[in-house]
Amino acid sequence: MTRDRTLLYAGSLDVPAEIGLDLALEGLSRSGSSSPKEAMESLWDVLEERKESIGTEKSIPRASVPPLNRAVMVSEEMDLVPWKTAIVRALRSWWDDLFGLRR
């Protein structure tokens, strides 16, 4: 997972693919850890050191993980007897068709 995030970030930079791969590899080897945070920090260090040689400035930071949605979800009322609901709906539909009633 750490490798994938680092490669994804390096691949999204505006640099040739070979340079992005080299940056990701150096960042991963420097971090020596399986922690995504440490790997991304070491990648940022590599970018800071090489920003003149690769021709790009340190741009807007991108998060290495997507944001979490922590909103509360309100569930619908649960149908405790779904078979009864299905029968009632079928009978109502049949009744409406029989007498030409439409809701």
C-alpha positions in Angstrom: 0.0 0.0 0.0 2.8 2.4 0.8 4.5 1.6 -2.5 1.3 2.2 -4.4 0.6 5.5 -2.8 4.1 6.8 -3.3 4.1 5.7 -7.0 0.7 7.2 -7.5 1.9 10.5 -6.1 5.1 10.5 -8.0 3.2 9.6 -11.2 0.9 12.6 -10.8 3.8 15.0 -10.8 4.5 17.0 -13.9 7.7 15.2 -14.7 8.7 12.4 -17.1 7.8 8.9 -16.0 11.4 7.8 -15.5 12.1 10.7 -13.2 8.9 10.1 -11.2 9.8 6.4 -10.8 13.3 7.4 -9.6 11.8 9.9 -7.1 9.4 7.3 -5.7 12.2 4.7 -5.5 14.5 7.0 -3.6 11.7 8.2 -1.3 10.8 4.6 -0.4 14.4 3.6 0.1 15.1 6.6 2.4 12.0 5.9 4.5 12.8 2.3 5.1 9.4 1.9 6.7 6.0 0.5 5.7 4.3 3.6 7.0 2.7 5.7 4.3 3.2 8.9 6.2 7.0 8.4 6.6 7.3 7.3 2.9 5.5 10.4 1.7 7.6 12.7 4.0 10.8 11.2 2.6 9.4 11.7 -0.9 8.7 15.3 -0.1 12.3 15.6 1.1 13.6 14.1 -2.1 11.4 16.6 -4.1 12.7 19.5 -2.0 16.3 18.5 -2.7 15.8 17.9 -6.4 13.3 20.6 -7.3 15.8 22.6 -9.4 17.2 19.6 -11.3 13.8 18.2 -12.2 12.5 21.6 -13.3 9.5 21.8 -11.1 8.8 23.7 -7.9 7.2 22.1 -4.9 3.5 22.5 -5.8 0.3 22.2 -3.9 0.5 19.2 -1.5 -1.7 16.3 -2.4 -2.9 14.0 0.3 -1.7 10.4 0.1 -5.1 9.2 1.3 -8.6 10.3 0.2 -10.6 12.4 2.7 -13.0 10.6 5.0 -16.7 11.4 5.0 -17.7 11.4 8.6 -21.2 12.6 8.1 -24.0 10.8 10.0 -26.2 8.6 7.9 -29.8 8.2 9.0 -31.3 4.9 8.0 -34.7 4.3 6.5 -37.4 2.7 8.5 -37.0 -1.0 8.3 -39.9 -3.1 6.9 -40.3 -5.9 9.5 -42.7 -8.0 7.4 -41.6 -7.5 3.8 -43.8 -10.4 2.5 -46.9 -8.7 3.9 -45.9 -5.4 2.3 -45.4 -7.2 -1.1 -48.8 -8.9 -0.9 -50.6 -5.7 0.1 -49.0 -3.8 -2.8 -50.0 -6.5 -5.3 -53.6 -6.6 -4.0 -53.8 -2.8 -4.2 -52.5 -2.8 -7.7 -54.9 -5.6 -8.7 -57.8 -3.7 -7.0 -56.9 -0.5 -8.8 -56.7 -2.3 -12.2 -60.0 -4.1 -11.6 -62.0 -0.9 -10.9 -60.0 1.5 -13.1 -58.6 3.5 -10.2 -55.1 5.1 -10.5 -53.3 7.0 -7.8 
